[in-house]
Amino acid sequence: MPVYEMTINGQPVSLEAEAEMPLLWALRDLLGLTGTKYSCGIGICGTCTVLIDGQPVRSCITPVASAAGKFILTIEGLSPEVTHPLQKAWLEEQVTQCGYCQPGQILTAAALLEKNPDPTDADIDSAMSGVLCRCGTYQRIRKAIHRAAQEA
């Protein structure tokens, strides 16, 4: 079985996995990083979003082989101390209802704020439109992103 070298949450990792194994399952099953959640399995809901080289990607449809040599950030690596402006804003705005989609939401928002530190409502809606929230907390998500942008 091939071995893939990558950096996950700032740590070098060697993963022995089949080339086509979804990154989601490598993270969860091989590395124990269970913050990344499985939902649709076909890359449309955004729940499993992680950042690869700063870009949001759907880990359920991303083969491990395509992540080789790259920097992967999962929700566990954003700020283990929960001090990232987005994490604090999420708590302050009480965004989370069921919480299942929130790792994908937060990482997508982090990528947005990295590219656009002062997004408009339209910018936020556009960036976040690919991550579904079955509880419908979209207004609180938008408010938290604005708050994090102000505090960053």
Rosetta constraint file for C-alpha pairs under 8 A:
AtomPair CA 1 CA 16 HARMONIC 6.27 0.50
AtomPair CA 1 CA 17 HARMONIC 6.08 0.50
AtomPair CA 1 CA 18 HARMONIC 6.10 0.50
AtomPair CA 2 CA 16 HARMONIC 5.68 0.50
AtomPair CA 2 CA 17 HARMONIC 6.07 0.50
AtomPair CA 2 CA 18 HARMONIC 6.50 0.50
AtomPair CA 2 CA 19 HARMONIC 7.11 0.50
AtomPair CA 3 CA 14 HARMONIC 6.21 0.50
AtomPair CA 3 CA 15 HARMONIC 5.26 0.50
AtomPair CA 3 CA 16 HARMONIC 4.23 0.50
AtomPair CA 3 CA 17 HARMONIC 6.42 0.50
AtomPair CA 4 CA 13 HARMONIC 7.98 0.50
AtomPair CA 4 CA 14 HARMONIC 5.48 0.50
AtomPair CA 4 CA 15 HARMONIC 5.02 0.50
AtomPair CA 4 CA 16 HARMONIC 6.34 0.50
AtomPair CA 4 CA 17 HARMONIC 7.60 0.50
AtomPair CA 4 CA 64 HARMONIC 7.60 0.50
AtomPair CA 4 CA 65 HARMONIC 6.74 0.50
AtomPair CA 4 CA 68 HARMONIC 5.37 0.50
AtomPair CA 4 CA 69 HARMONIC 7.62 0.50
AtomPair CA 5 CA 12 HARMONIC 7.17 0.50
AtomPair CA 5 CA 13 HARMONIC 5.70 0.50
AtomPair CA 5 CA 14 HARMONIC 4.57 0.50
AtomPair CA 5 CA 15 HARMONIC 6.42 0.50
AtomPair CA 5 CA 68 HARMONIC 5.49 0.50
AtomPair CA 5 CA 69 HARMONIC 5.68 0.50
AtomPair CA 6 CA 12 HARMONIC 5.85 0.50
AtomPair CA 6 CA 13 HARMONIC 5.39 0.50
AtomPair CA 6 CA 14 HARMONIC 6.61 0.50
AtomPair CA 6 CA 67 HARMONIC 6.88 0.50
AtomPair CA 6 CA 68 HARMONIC 5.22 0.50
AtomPair CA 6 CA 69 HARMONIC 4.59 0.50
AtomPair CA 6 CA 70 HARMONIC 5.26 0.50
AtomPair CA 6 CA 71 HARMONIC 6.26 0.50
AtomPair CA 6 CA 72 HARMONIC 7.53 0.50
AtomPair CA 7 CA 11 HARMONIC 5.21 0.50
AtomPair CA 7 CA 12 HARMONIC 4.34 0.50
AtomPair CA 7 CA 13 HARMONIC 5.66 0.50
AtomPair CA 7 CA 69 HARMONIC 7.21 0.50
AtomPair CA 7 CA 70 HARMONIC 6.19 0.50
AtomPair CA 7 CA 71 HARMONIC 4.73 0.50
AtomPair CA 7 CA 72 HARMONIC 6.01 0.50
AtomPair CA 8 CA 12 HARMONIC 6.38 0.50
AtomPair CA 8 CA 13 HARMONIC 6.55 0.50
AtomPair CA 8 CA 71 HARMONIC 5.97 0.50
AtomPair CA 8 CA 72 HARMONIC 4.71 0.50
AtomPair CA 8 CA 73 HARMONIC 5.89 0.50
AtomPair CA 8 CA 74 HARMONIC 7.53 0.50
AtomPair CA 8 CA 77 HARMONIC 7.89 0.50
AtomPair CA 9 CA 71 HARMONIC 7.57 0.50
AtomPair CA 9 CA 72 HARMONIC 6.20 0.50
AtomPair CA 9 CA 73 HARMONIC 4.95 0.50
AtomPair CA 9 CA 74 HARMONIC 6.50 0.50
AtomPair CA 9 CA 76 HARMONIC 7.40 0.50
AtomPair CA 9 CA 77 HARMONIC 4.55 0.50
AtomPair CA 9 CA 78 HARMONIC 7.55 0.50
AtomPair CA 10 CA 71 HARMONIC 7.51 0.50
AtomPair CA 10 CA 73 HARMONIC 7.80 0.50
AtomPair CA 10 CA 77 HARMONIC 7.51 0.50
AtomPair CA 15 CA 26 HARMONIC 7.81 0.50
AtomPair CA 15 CA 30 HARMONIC 7.85 0.50
AtomPair CA 17 CA 21 HARMONIC 6.65 0.50
AtomPair CA 17 CA 26 HARMONIC 7.50 0.50
AtomPair CA 17 CA 64 HARMONIC 7.39 0.50
AtomPair CA 18 CA 64 HARMONIC 7.63 0.50
AtomPair CA 18 CA 65 HARMONIC 7.99 0.50
AtomPair CA 19 CA 63 HARMONIC 6.36 0.50
AtomPair CA 19 CA 64 HARMONIC 5.77 0.50
AtomPair CA 19 CA 65 HARMONIC 4.82 0.50
AtomPair CA 20 CA 63 HARMONIC 4.73 0.50
AtomPair CA 20 CA 64 HARMONIC 6.27 0.50
AtomPair CA 20 CA 65 HARMONIC 6.70 0.50
AtomPair CA 21 CA 25 HARMONIC 7.01 0.50
AtomPair CA 21 CA 26 HARMONIC 7.05 0.50
AtomPair CA 21 CA 63 HARMONIC 5.37 0.50
AtomPair CA 21 CA 64 HARMONIC 5.71 0.50
AtomPair CA 22 CA 26 HARMONIC 6.63 0.50
AtomPair CA 22 CA 59 HARMONIC 6.40 0.50
AtomPair CA 22 CA 60 HARMONIC 5.38 0.50
AtomPair CA 22 CA 61 HARMONIC 5.71 0.50
AtomPair CA 22 CA 62 HARMONIC 5.34 0.50
AtomPair CA 22 CA 63 HARMONIC 4.51 0.50
AtomPair CA 22 CA 64 HARMONIC 5.79 0.50
AtomPair CA 23 CA 27 HARMONIC 6.08 0.50
AtomPair CA 23 CA 59 HARMONIC 5.09 0.50
AtomPair CA 23 CA 60 HARMONIC 6.38 0.50
AtomPair CA 23 CA 61 HARMONIC 7.48 0.50
AtomPair CA 23 CA 62 HARMONIC 5.63 0.50
AtomPair CA 23 CA 63 HARMONIC 5.52 0.50
AtomPair CA 23 CA 64 HARMONIC 4.79 0.50
AtomPair CA 23 CA 67 HARMONIC 7.70 0.50
AtomPair CA 24 CA 28 HARMONIC 6.17 0.50
AtomPair CA 24 CA 36 HARMONIC 6.96 0.50
AtomPair CA 24 CA 37 HARMONIC 7.77 0.50
AtomPair CA 24 CA 38 HARMONIC 7.42 0.50
AtomPair CA 24 CA 48 HARMONIC 6.99 0.50
AtomPair CA 24 CA 59 HARMONIC 4.73 0.50
AtomPair CA 24 CA 60 HARMONIC 5.07 0.50
AtomPair CA 24 CA 61 HARMONIC 7.98 0.50
AtomPair CA 24 CA 62 HARMONIC 7.75 0.50
AtomPair CA 25 CA 29 HARMONIC 5.34 0.50
AtomPair CA 25 CA 30 HARMONIC 7.14 0.50
AtomPair CA 25 CA 60 HARMONIC 7.53 0.50
AtomPair CA 26 CA 30 HARMONIC 4.91 0.50
AtomPair CA 26 CA 31 HARMONIC 6.47 0.50
AtomPair CA 26 CA 64 HARMONIC 7.23 0.50
AtomPair CA 27 CA 31 HARMONIC 5.06 0.50
AtomPair CA 27 CA 32 HARMONIC 6.30 0.50
AtomPair CA 27 CA 33 HARMONIC 5.30 0.50
AtomPair CA 27 CA 34 HARMONIC 7.16 0.50
AtomPair CA 27 CA 36 HARMONIC 7.68 0.50
AtomPair CA 28 CA 32 HARMONIC 4.77 0.50
AtomPair CA 28 CA 33 HARMONIC 4.78 0.50
AtomPair CA 28 CA 34 HARMONIC 4.82 0.50
AtomPair CA 28 CA 35 HARMONIC 7.90 0.50
AtomPair CA 28 CA 36 HARMONIC 7.19 0.50
AtomPair CA 29 CA 33 HARMONIC 7.68 0.50
AtomPair CA 33 CA 74 HARMONIC 7.96 0.50
AtomPair CA 33 CA 76 HARMONIC 7.26 0.50
AtomPair CA 35 CA 74 HARMONIC 7.32 0.50
AtomPair CA 35 CA 75 HARMONIC 6.03 0.50
AtomPair CA 35 CA 76 HARMONIC 6.41 0.50
AtomPair CA 35 CA 103 HARMONIC 6.70 0.50
AtomPair CA 36 CA 47 HARMONIC 7.56 0.50
AtomPair CA 36 CA 48 HARMONIC 5.35 0.50
AtomPair CA 36 CA 49 HARMONIC 7.19 0.50
AtomPair CA 36 CA 50 HARMONIC 7.37 0.50
AtomPair CA 36 CA 74 HARMONIC 6.72 0.50
AtomPair CA 36 CA 75 HARMONIC 6.85 0.50
AtomPair CA 36 CA 103 HARMONIC 6.40 0.50
AtomPair CA 36 CA 104 HARMONIC 7.39 0.50
AtomPair CA 37 CA 47 HARMONIC 6.05 0.50
AtomPair CA 37 CA 48 HARMONIC 5.04 0.50
AtomPair CA 37 CA 100 HARMONIC 7.10 0.50
AtomPair CA 37 CA 101 HARMONIC 7.44 0.50
AtomPair CA 37 CA 103 HARMONIC 7.64 0.50
AtomPair CA 38 CA 47 HARMONIC 6.73 0.50
AtomPair CA 38 CA 48 HARMONIC 5.74 0.50
AtomPair CA 38 CA 60 HARMONIC 7.09 0.50
AtomPair CA 39 CA 45 HARMONIC 7.22 0.50
AtomPair CA 39 CA 47 HARMONIC 6.23 0.50
AtomPair CA 39 CA 48 HARMONIC 7.13 0.50
AtomPair CA 40 CA 44 HARMONIC 6.85 0.50
AtomPair CA 40 CA 45 HARMONIC 6.20 0.50
AtomPair CA 41 CA 60 HARMONIC 5.45 0.50
AtomPair CA 41 CA 61 HARMONIC 7.07 0.50
AtomPair CA 42 CA 60 HARMONIC 6.70 0.50
AtomPair CA 42 CA 61 HARMONIC 6.29 0.50
AtomPair CA 43 CA 58 HARMONIC 5.50 0.50
AtomPair CA 43 CA 59 HARMONIC 7.77 0.50
AtomPair CA 43 CA 60 HARMONIC 6.20 0.50
AtomPair CA 43 CA 61 HARMONIC 5.86 0.50
AtomPair CA 44 CA 130 HARMONIC 7.10 0.50
AtomPair CA 44 CA 131 HARMONIC 7.90 0.50
AtomPair CA 45 CA 130 HARMONIC 6.46 0.50
AtomPair CA 45 CA 131 HARMONIC 5.35 0.50
AtomPair CA 45 CA 132 HARMONIC 5.24 0.50
AtomPair CA 46 CA 58 HARMONIC 6.18 0.50
AtomPair CA 46 CA 101 HARMONIC 7.65 0.50
AtomPair CA 46 CA 104 HARMONIC 5.97 0.50
AtomPair CA 46 CA 105 HARMONIC 7.73 0.50
AtomPair CA 46 CA 130 HARMONIC 5.87 0.50
AtomPair CA 46 CA 131 HARMONIC 4.21 0.50
AtomPair CA 46 CA 132 HARMONIC 6.39 0.50
AtomPair CA 47 CA 58 HARMONIC 7.88 0.50
AtomPair CA 47 CA 100 HARMONIC 7.39 0.50
AtomPair CA 47 CA 101 HARMONIC 4.73 0.50
AtomPair CA 47 CA 102 HARMONIC 7.35 0.50
AtomPair CA 47 CA 103 HARMONIC 7.01 0.50
AtomPair CA 47 CA 104 HARMONIC 4.73 0.50
AtomPair CA 47 CA 105 HARMONIC 7.26 0.50
AtomPair CA 47 CA 131 HARMONIC 6.25 0.50
AtomPair CA 47 CA 132 HARMONIC 7.17 0.50
AtomPair CA 48 CA 58 HARMONIC 5.62 0.50
AtomPair CA 48 CA 59 HARMONIC 5.57 0.50
AtomPair CA 48 CA 60 HARMONIC 6.31 0.50
AtomPair CA 48 CA 101 HARMONIC 7.83 0.50
AtomPair CA 48 CA 103 HARMONIC 7.59 0.50
AtomPair CA 48 CA 104 HARMONIC 5.68 0.50
AtomPair CA 49 CA 56 HARMONIC 6.00 0.50
AtomPair CA 49 CA 57 HARMONIC 5.34 0.50
AtomPair CA 49 CA 58 HARMONIC 4.65 0.50
AtomPair CA 49 CA 59 HARMONIC 5.88 0.50
AtomPair CA 49 CA 103 HARMONIC 7.36 0.50
AtomPair CA 49 CA 104 HARMONIC 4.51 0.50
AtomPair CA 49 CA 105 HARMONIC 7.78 0.50
AtomPair CA 49 CA 107 HARMONIC 6.89 0.50
AtomPair CA 49 CA 108 HARMONIC 7.10 0.50
AtomPair CA 50 CA 55 HARMONIC 7.99 0.50
AtomPair CA 50 CA 56 HARMONIC 5.63 0.50
AtomPair CA 50 CA 57 HARMONIC 5.64 0.50
AtomPair CA 50 CA 58 HARMONIC 6.62 0.50
AtomPair CA 50 CA 59 HARMONIC 6.38 0.50
AtomPair CA 50 CA 72 HARMONIC 6.99 0.50
AtomPair CA 50 CA 73 HARMONIC 5.95 0.50
AtomPair CA 50 CA 74 HARMONIC 5.25 0.50
AtomPair CA 50 CA 75 HARMONIC 7.44 0.50
AtomPair CA 50 CA 104 HARMONIC 6.68 0.50
AtomPair CA 50 CA 107 HARMONIC 6.33 0.50
AtomPair CA 50 CA 108 HARMONIC 7.82 0.50
AtomPair CA 51 CA 55 HARMONIC 4.95 0.50
AtomPair CA 51 CA 56 HARMONIC 4.49 0.50
AtomPair CA 51 CA 57 HARMONIC 6.00 0.50
AtomPair CA 51 CA 71 HARMONIC 7.96 0.50
AtomPair CA 51 CA 72 HARMONIC 5.59 0.50
AtomPair CA 51 CA 73 HARMONIC 5.03 0.50
AtomPair CA 51 CA 74 HARMONIC 6.72 0.50
AtomPair CA 51 CA 107 HARMONIC 6.76 0.50
AtomPair CA 51 CA 108 HARMONIC 7.83 0.50
AtomPair CA 51 CA 111 HARMONIC 7.55 0.50
AtomPair CA 52 CA 56 HARMONIC 6.46 0.50
AtomPair CA 52 CA 57 HARMONIC 6.68 0.50
AtomPair CA 52 CA 67 HARMONIC 7.41 0.50
AtomPair CA 52 CA 70 HARMONIC 6.57 0.50
AtomPair CA 52 CA 71 HARMONIC 5.61 0.50
AtomPair CA 52 CA 72 HARMONIC 4.56 0.50
AtomPair CA 52 CA 73 HARMONIC 6.50 0.50
AtomPair CA 53 CA 70 HARMONIC 6.19 0.50
AtomPair CA 53 CA 71 HARMONIC 5.08 0.50
AtomPair CA 53 CA 72 HARMONIC 6.37 0.50
AtomPair CA 54 CA 71 HARMONIC 7.86 0.50
AtomPair CA 54 CA 72 HARMONIC 7.87 0.50
AtomPair CA 54 CA 73 HARMONIC 7.80 0.50
AtomPair CA 54 CA 111 HARMONIC 6.24 0.50
AtomPair CA 55 CA 111 HARMONIC 6.29 0.50
AtomPair CA 56 CA 107 HARMONIC 7.14 0.50
AtomPair CA 56 CA 108 HARMONIC 5.83 0.50
AtomPair CA 56 CA 111 HARMONIC 6.66 0.50
AtomPair CA 57 CA 62 HARMONIC 7.49 0.50
AtomPair CA 58 CA 62 HARMONIC 6.32 0.50
AtomPair CA 59 CA 63 HARMONIC 7.78 0.50
AtomPair CA 62 CA 66 HARMONIC 6.89 0.50
AtomPair CA 62 CA 67 HARMONIC 7.76 0.50
AtomPair CA 63 CA 67 HARMONIC 7.10 0.50
AtomPair CA 64 CA 68 HARMONIC 6.84 0.50
AtomPair CA 67 CA 71 HARMONIC 7.89 0.50
AtomPair CA 67 CA 72 HARMONIC 7.74 0.50
AtomPair CA 73 CA 77 HARMONIC 5.83 0.50
AtomPair CA 73 CA 78 HARMONIC 6.86 0.50
AtomPair CA 74 CA 78 HARMONIC 6.67 0.50
AtomPair CA 74 CA 103 HARMONIC 7.96 0.50
AtomPair CA 74 CA 107 HARMONIC 7.56 0.50
AtomPair CA 75 CA 79 HARMONIC 7.77 0.50
AtomPair CA 75 CA 103 HARMONIC 5.57 0.50
AtomPair CA 75 CA 104 HARMONIC 7.92 0.50
AtomPair CA 75 CA 106 HARMONIC 7.70 0.50
AtomPair CA 75 CA 107 HARMONIC 6.72 0.50
AtomPair CA 76 CA 80 HARMONIC 5.98 0.50
AtomPair CA 78 CA 84 HARMONIC 6.99 0.50
AtomPair CA 78 CA 107 HARMONIC 7.95 0.50
AtomPair CA 79 CA 83 HARMONIC 6.00 0.50
AtomPair CA 79 CA 84 HARMONIC 5.70 0.50
AtomPair CA 82 CA 87 HARMONIC 5.81 0.50
AtomPair CA 82 CA 88 HARMONIC 6.79 0.50
AtomPair CA 83 CA 87 HARMONIC 6.51 0.50
AtomPair CA 83 CA 88 HARMONIC 6.23 0.50
AtomPair CA 84 CA 88 HARMONIC 6.31 0.50
AtomPair CA 85 CA 89 HARMONIC 5.99 0.50
AtomPair CA 85 CA 148 HARMONIC 4.90 0.50
AtomPair CA 85 CA 149 HARMONIC 7.74 0.50
AtomPair CA 85 CA 151 HARMONIC 6.40 0.50
AtomPair CA 85 CA 152 HARMONIC 6.04 0.50
AtomPair CA 86 CA 90 HARMONIC 5.95 0.50
AtomPair CA 86 CA 106 HARMONIC 6.77 0.50
AtomPair CA 86 CA 109 HARMONIC 7.74 0.50
AtomPair CA 86 CA 110 HARMONIC 7.21 0.50
AtomPair CA 86 CA 144 HARMONIC 6.98 0.50
AtomPair CA 86 CA 145 HARMONIC 6.65 0.50
AtomPair CA 86 CA 148 HARMONIC 5.13 0.50
AtomPair CA 87 CA 91 HARMONIC 6.42 0.50
AtomPair CA 87 CA 106 HARMONIC 7.49 0.50
AtomPair CA 88 CA 92 HARMONIC 6.14 0.50
AtomPair CA 88 CA 148 HARMONIC 7.68 0.50
AtomPair CA 89 CA 93 HARMONIC 5.87 0.50
AtomPair CA 89 CA 144 HARMONIC 4.95 0.50
AtomPair CA 89 CA 145 HARMONIC 7.19 0.50
AtomPair CA 89 CA 147 HARMONIC 6.00 0.50
AtomPair CA 89 CA 148 HARMONIC 5.60 0.50
AtomPair CA 90 CA 94 HARMONIC 5.88 0.50
AtomPair CA 90 CA 95 HARMONIC 5.27 0.50
AtomPair CA 90 CA 96 HARMONIC 7.18 0.50
AtomPair CA 90 CA 141 HARMONIC 7.37 0.50
AtomPair CA 90 CA 144 HARMONIC 5.54 0.50
AtomPair CA 91 CA 95 HARMONIC 6.63 0.50
AtomPair CA 91 CA 96 HARMONIC 7.72 0.50
AtomPair CA 92 CA 144 HARMONIC 7.77 0.50
AtomPair CA 93 CA 140 HARMONIC 6.31 0.50
AtomPair CA 93 CA 143 HARMONIC 7.16 0.50
AtomPair CA 93 CA 144 HARMONIC 5.84 0.50
AtomPair CA 94 CA 140 HARMONIC 7.30 0.50
AtomPair CA 95 CA 137 HARMONIC 6.34 0.50
AtomPair CA 95 CA 140 HARMONIC 5.21 0.50
AtomPair CA 95 CA 141 HARMONIC 5.91 0.50
AtomPair CA 95 CA 144 HARMONIC 7.35 0.50
AtomPair CA 96 CA 102 HARMONIC 6.95 0.50
AtomPair CA 96 CA 137 HARMONIC 7.42 0.50
AtomPair CA 97 CA 135 HARMONIC 6.60 0.50
AtomPair CA 97 CA 137 HARMONIC 7.41 0.50
AtomPair CA 98 CA 135 HARMONIC 6.98 0.50
AtomPair CA 101 CA 105 HARMONIC 6.20 0.50
AtomPair CA 101 CA 131 HARMONIC 7.55 0.50
AtomPair CA 101 CA 132 HARMONIC 7.18 0.50
AtomPair CA 101 CA 133 HARMONIC 6.10 0.50
AtomPair CA 102 CA 106 HARMONIC 5.89 0.50
AtomPair CA 103 CA 107 HARMONIC 6.17 0.50
AtomPair CA 104 CA 108 HARMONIC 6.02 0.50
AtomPair CA 104 CA 131 HARMONIC 6.81 0.50
AtomPair CA 105 CA 109 HARMONIC 6.12 0.50
AtomPair CA 105 CA 128 HARMONIC 7.17 0.50
AtomPair CA 105 CA 131 HARMONIC 6.20 0.50
AtomPair CA 106 CA 110 HARMONIC 6.09 0.50
AtomPair CA 107 CA 111 HARMONIC 6.32 0.50
AtomPair CA 108 CA 112 HARMONIC 6.33 0.50
AtomPair CA 108 CA 127 HARMONIC 7.35 0.50
AtomPair CA 108 CA 128 HARMONIC 6.68 0.50
AtomPair CA 108 CA 131 HARMONIC 7.95 0.50
AtomPair CA 109 CA 113 HARMONIC 6.19 0.50
AtomPair CA 109 CA 124 HARMONIC 7.92 0.50
AtomPair CA 109 CA 127 HARMONIC 7.54 0.50
AtomPair CA 109 CA 128 HARMONIC 7.01 0.50
AtomPair CA 109 CA 145 HARMONIC 6.80 0.50
AtomPair CA 110 CA 114 HARMONIC 6.12 0.50
AtomPair CA 111 CA 115 HARMONIC 6.45 0.50
AtomPair CA 112 CA 116 HARMONIC 5.78 0.50
AtomPair CA 112 CA 117 HARMONIC 7.58 0.50
AtomPair CA 112 CA 119 HARMONIC 7.99 0.50
AtomPair CA 112 CA 124 HARMONIC 7.61 0.50
AtomPair CA 112 CA 127 HARMONIC 6.53 0.50
AtomPair CA 113 CA 117 HARMONIC 4.54 0.50
AtomPair CA 113 CA 118 HARMONIC 7.18 0.50
AtomPair CA 113 CA 119 HARMONIC 7.33 0.50
AtomPair CA 113 CA 149 HARMONIC 6.83 0.50
AtomPair CA 117 CA 149 HARMONIC 5.84 0.50
AtomPair CA 118 CA 146 HARMONIC 7.64 0.50
AtomPair CA 118 CA 149 HARMONIC 5.93 0.50
AtomPair CA 118 CA 150 HARMONIC 7.73 0.50
AtomPair CA 119 CA 123 HARMONIC 5.40 0.50
AtomPair CA 119 CA 124 HARMONIC 6.20 0.50
AtomPair CA 119 CA 146 HARMONIC 7.39 0.50
AtomPair CA 119 CA 149 HARMONIC 7.79 0.50
AtomPair CA 120 CA 124 HARMONIC 6.27 0.50
AtomPair CA 121 CA 125 HARMONIC 6.05 0.50
AtomPair CA 121 CA 142 HARMONIC 7.11 0.50
AtomPair CA 122 CA 126 HARMONIC 6.02 0.50
AtomPair CA 123 CA 127 HARMONIC 6.14 0.50
AtomPair CA 124 CA 128 HARMONIC 5.85 0.50
AtomPair CA 124 CA 142 HARMONIC 6.55 0.50
AtomPair CA 124 CA 145 HARMONIC 7.73 0.50
AtomPair CA 125 CA 129 HARMONIC 5.68 0.50
AtomPair CA 125 CA 142 HARMONIC 7.62 0.50
AtomPair CA 133 CA 137 HARMONIC 6.58 0.50
AtomPair CA 133 CA 138 HARMONIC 7.25 0.50
AtomPair CA 137 CA 141 HARMONIC 6.16 0.50
AtomPair CA 138 CA 142 HARMONIC 6.17 0.50
AtomPair CA 139 CA 143 HARMONIC 6.22 0.50
AtomPair CA 140 CA 144 HARMONIC 6.03 0.50
AtomPair CA 141 CA 145 HARMONIC 6.22 0.50
AtomPair CA 142 CA 146 HARMONIC 6.34 0.50
AtomPair CA 143 CA 147 HARMONIC 6.20 0.50
AtomPair CA 144 CA 148 HARMONIC 6.07 0.50
AtomPair CA 145 CA 149 HARMONIC 6.08 0.50
AtomPair CA 146 CA 150 HARMONIC 6.36 0.50
AtomPair CA 147 CA 151 HARMONIC 6.30 0.50
AtomPair CA 148 CA 152 HARMONIC 5.89 0.50
